[in-house]
Amino acid sequence: MSLSHAESFHCPYCMTVNDIEIDVLNDIDQVQLVDCQICCQPIEVWVQDSQHGLLIEVKQEVE
């Protein structure tokens, strides 16, 4: 049984769809910093568990 789920989100810079693996035991309610798979810009990814499944919020990294 896998504890990770494949999800997708749009890059807030170039709007390209990116894929991410979410570990449901460790990634829920955590902010991760990932790079866009196309434009390489840093993205803050926040994963929440909602009544309808996983909710992924993304925004540009604020330096």
C-alpha positions in Angstrom: 0.0 0.0 0.0 1.4 3.4 -1.0 1.3 6.3 1.4 1.8 8.9 -1.3 -0.6 10.3 -3.8 0.2 11.9 -7.2 -1.4 15.3 -7.6 -1.1 18.2 -10.0 -1.0 22.0 -9.7 -0.5 25.0 -11.9 2.7 27.0 -11.6 1.9 30.5 -10.4 4.6 31.9 -12.7 4.1 30.2 -16.0 0.7 28.4 -15.4 2.2 25.1 -16.6 0.8 21.9 -14.9 3.3 20.4 -12.5 3.1 17.0 -10.8 3.9 16.4 -7.1 3.9 13.3 -4.9 2.2 13.9 -1.5 3.0 11.8 1.5 -0.2 11.8 3.4 1.5 11.1 6.7 4.1 13.9 6.5 3.0 16.5 4.0 -0.4 17.5 5.3 -0.5 21.1 6.7 3.1 21.6 5.8 4.6 24.2 3.4 7.0 22.8 0.9 9.3 24.7 -1.5 9.5 23.2 -4.9 10.8 24.4 -8.3 8.5 24.5 -11.4 9.3 21.6 -13.7 9.3 24.0 -16.7 10.4 27.6 -15.6 12.4 26.5 -12.5 10.9 29.3 -10.4 10.4 28.5 -6.6 6.9 27.7 -5.6 5.4 27.5 -2.1 3.1 24.5 -1.9 0.7 24.0 1.0 -1.3 20.7 1.2 -4.4 20.5 3.4 -6.8 17.6 4.0 -10.4 18.7 3.3 -13.7 16.9 3.3 -13.4 16.5 -0.5 -9.8 15.1 -0.5 -6.5 16.9 -0.7 -6.4 20.6 -1.3 -3.2 22.1 -2.8 -2.6 25.8 -2.5 0.4 27.3 -4.4 1.9 30.8 -4.5 5.1 32.5 -5.6 7.9 32.4 -3.1 8.3 35.6 -1.2 11.9 36.4 -0.6 
